[in-house]
Amino acid sequence: NKGLKCDKSFKRVAFSHPAKAVNEKFATDFTTENVENHYRTLKARYVEIKKARELSRAGWDDENKMITLDPIVAYTYTEAHPAAKPFINKPIENYEGLKIICGDDNATGSYATSLYSDLGEKYGFEDNENDNNDSPIEQQHSEGDGEGNSAPHVPSSPVTSSTFRAQRAKRGNNNSIMAELVTVVGEMAAAIKCPTPWAEILYGKVMELEGFSEQTLEEVFDHLHEKENEGRRFLVKRIEMRRAWVERFLNRDG
């Protein structure tokens, strides 16, 4: 409501508001940096949720706020992305709140009112329009928040532009490979759920044998179909062994 959300992050002053609210309610001493770090954790979770929702075979249960995937596809995907495991085929806690604070869009008035309508009035938050440190937290960091218990800033390792491009390209390739893998596994899962009737497979294996009349092969199929165990053993044999089996079958009848 105060316009402190900008693009994909917040102005730094926004992180002091929840710290103040929690500290006053629970007699704790969380700092702005604590809130910032927790926000990063939530943002990472939301990224995993968003990637999982964008999978081609993913469904969405809006009532339970749950990403739905076939169990086989879900297993394959979470083996490659373990961080996504808590968010697939399970209700996502506080999903609407995560959308507000971690989504790409600014918070709307309706969402902000429904979730936090009395927070600003209760704790007397100010706009702090003259705060000099109001840039997005992902772009600018201070050494402290002016209070004695500020957490120290940990500098990140220098990364060259070429390294960044290489890493981004690698991530893109991995995502593409994973998307293809998920699609293939999804098709396998669908085939397992709706397998081709074994009778159709048996008929094809019998009728491909050369050197026998069609009537003879029809009789062989009828016999094997009635005796399923014998028919399934016939299916796994090499074509030469299947042909020998048919010859023995004909001699037995003779």
N, C-alpha and C positions, 0 to 999 in steps of 0.2 A: 504493500500500500504506500510506502514511503519512497518507492522508486529506487531502492538500493540494489535491485537485481539488474545486472547489465549483461546482455548477451548470454554467455554460458557460465557466469560466475556472479559474485556479489562484490559491491564496494566493500572495502576493508571494514568500515565502521559497522557494517551489518553483522559481523561476527561477534562484536562486543555485546549485542543485544541478547542473544540466547545465553551467553556466559553470565550476564548480569541477572537474567531471569532465573536461571537454575541456581545460582549462588544464593540469591535472596530467598528462594523457596526451600532449598535443602541445606543451607548453611555450608556450602562447599566453596572451593577456591579455584574453580576452573578459570583459565585465562582465554584471551582471544585466540591465542595460538592453539590451545586445546580444541576449541571449536573448529578452527581452520583444518586441523588434522582430521577431526571426525568428519568434516564435510568432504575431505578428499576420499575417505573410506566409503562414504555413502555414494559419492560420484562414481567410484570404481564399480560399486555394486550395480548402479543404474546402467552403466555402460554394458555390463554383462547381460543385464535384463534386456536392454534394447537390442543387442546383437542376437540374443536368442529369439526375441519376438520377430526379428526380420528373416529368420530361416524360412525357406520356401515351404516346408511342410509343417510349420508351427501353427497351432491354433491358439485362440485366446478365449478364456472363460471370464467374461467381464463381471459376472456376479461374484465370483470368488477371487478375481484379480489373479488369474493363474495362466501361465503358459503351458499349453498341452502339446506333447510330442509322443509319438509312438515309443514304447519302452525301449525297443532296439535302437531306434534313432537317438533317443535321449541318452542311452548308455554310451553310444559311440561318440556323441558330441561332448558329453561331460568328461569322458576319458581324456579328450584333447583340451577341454576348457573346464578344469575342476572348479573354478570359481563360480561357474554357472549352475552347479548342481543344486544349491538350495533354492533356485528360482524356477525350476522346471518340474511340472506336474505337482506343484505345491503352491498353496496360496501365498502371495507375496505381501508381506506385512507392510502396512503404510504406503502402498503403491502410489496412491494419489498424492500423498505428501512428497514422495520422492520425485514425482513428475514436476512438482512445483519448484523444488529447490535444486534439482539436478537437470531438468529438461532444458531444451534449447530456447524455449520461449520464456518471456517474462511472466511472472505470476499474474493471474487475472484477479480482478477485484472479488469475484464470487468465491474462488478458491481461498484467497487470503482471508476473507471474512469468515468463511465457514470453519477454518482451521485455527486462526489466530486472532479472531476479532477482538478479544478482550485483553490480549497480551500487551499491546502498546499502552492502553489506558491504565492497566493495572500497575505496570512497572514504570510508567512515566517516561517512555523512550522519546528522545528528541530527534529531530531531523538531522541535526549536526551538519547543517549545510556548509559551515565554514571549516569543517574538518579538512586538514590539508592532505590527509592520507586516505583519499576516497577512490583510489584506482582499483580495478579488479584484482582480487587476491592472487590470481594466477599470473598476473603481469608484474606486480610490484609487491615487495615484502619489506617490512621494517624490521629493525633489530629488536624491537619490543613494543609493548602497547602503552608505555608510560607508567605501568604499575610495577611494583618491586618484584612480582613473582612471574614475570614474563619468561616463557620458554625460549631458549637460545635458538637463533636461526641457524639451520644446517645448510650450508651451501651445496648446491648440486655440482656434480662433476662436469667439467667443460665438455661440450659436444660440438664438433665441427659441423658445418652445413652438409658436407659430403657424407659424414657418418649418419646424420639425421635422415638424409635422402635414402641411403642404403637400408637403414632400419625400416623406414616407412615402406620401401619397395618390398622388403622381405615380409613385413606384416601383410601387405597386400596380396603377395603370392600365397602365403599361408592361409589367409582367409578364403582365397579363391579355391585352393585345394580342398579346404575343409567343407566349403559349400558343395563342391562336387561330390565329396565323400558322403555327406549327409544325404544328398539326393539319391545316390546309389543305394545306400543302406535303407533309405525310406522305401525304395522300390523293392528291395529284398524283403523288407518287413511286410509290404503289401502282398507280395507273392506268398509269404508264409501264411498270412491271414486268409488268403483266397487262393489256395494251390490248385493247379490243374488237376481235375479228377484223374486218379491213377488208371482208370479204365481207358481214357483217351491215350495216355502214354503207352499202356500195354498194347493197344490196338496198333499204334504206329510202329512199335518195335516188331510186332508180328508181321504186319503187312509189308515191311521193307525187305523181308527175306525173299530172295529170288529162287527160281527153280521149283516152285510149288504153285498149284492152281489156287485161284482166289477162294474157291469153295473150301479147299483143304485148310487154308490159313484162317478162314472164318470159323471152322470147326475147332482149330487149335485155340483161337482167341476165346471162344465160348467155354472151352474146357478150363483154360487158365483163369478166366474171369470168375468162374464158379469156385475154383480152388485158389483162393486169394494168396495163401502162403506160397504155393507153388508158382503162381503167376509173378509174385514179387521177386522170387529167386530168379525167374526167367529174365526179368527186366535187367538185372545187373550183369548178366553174362555177356561176353563178347559175341559178336555176330556169328562167328564160326561155331561157338558152343550152342547158340540158339538154333542154328540150322541143324546141328547134330541132335539136339533135343527133339526137334520136330520129326526128324527121320526116325528116331526111336519111338516117338509117339505113334507114327503111322504103322511101324512094324508091330507095335504092341496091339493096335486095333486089328491088324490083319491076322 
